[in-house]
Amino acid sequence: MSDEATKTPAKKPRARAAKSSAGGKGTVTVRQVASAAGRFAYQGQTLKGLGLGKINRVRTLQDTPEVRGMIARVHHLIRIESGS
């Protein structure tokens, strides 16, 4: 049996989604409504990554899968004000 017969085929690269432009389209506005004190450290770090850290602080962020994942991890500490 030859070595080439046992090799797996090469994977094709995945197509990436086009990133939205920052002109009001593709944004989400979040407000922190609860403190991260007494929570697991990753939750405070996620809030910091979102640009939050104090109650009632508001940030408008690009609506990307990465940001949506961060929002999902701290959904109980923040509120989505608006999204477009």
N, C-alpha and C positions, 0 to 999 in steps of 0.2 A: 504494500500500500504506500502511495506517495504522500509526502508531507502536505502537499497542496490540497489533497482531497479531504484532509481532516481540519483544515483551517476554516474558521467562521468568516462569513462575508463581512466586509467593512460596513460600519453603520453610516447612514446618510445624515448629514447635518440637518437639524430642524430649522424650519423657517421661523424667524423672529417676527413678532408683531410690531407694527410701526408705533413709535412713541408719539403721544399726542403733544402738540405744541402748547406752550404756556401762554395762552391768550384768553383765559377764562374757560376754555374747553378742557375737559378731562381733569377737573380738580375736585377735591373733596375738602370740606371745612369741618374740623373737629374741635371740640371744646372739652377740656378736662373737668370732670365733675366730682372726682373723688381723689383722695391722696393715695400715694403709693407706700406710705409709711406702714410698716407692719406686714407688708406683702413680700412675696418672693423677690429677690434681687432682679431677676430678669424682667419683671414688670416695670420697675423703676427705670431700668436701662432702655426698655422699649419706649416708654414715655419720653425719655430724653432723646431717643432717636427720632421721634415724631416732632420734636421741638417743643414739647410740653414739659411740665415739671411742677407747676403750681396750679392750684384750683382756679378755674375760670379763665385760664390762658387759652387762646384760640389760635389755630394755625390753619392756613389753606395750603394744601399739599397736592402734588400731582397724583392723579388717580391711576396708580400702577398696581400690579399684582403684589409687589413687595410691600407697598404701603397698606394695601388691603389686608395682607397677612399680619402686619404689625397691629392694625386696628383690631383684628380678630383676637389677638393675644391679650389685649387690654380692653376689650369691649365693655367690661363692667366698670371701668374707670373713666371712660370718655363717652361723649355723645356726638353723633354726626349731626352737624348743624344744617349743612346743605351739600349737595353733590350735583355736578352737571356732567 
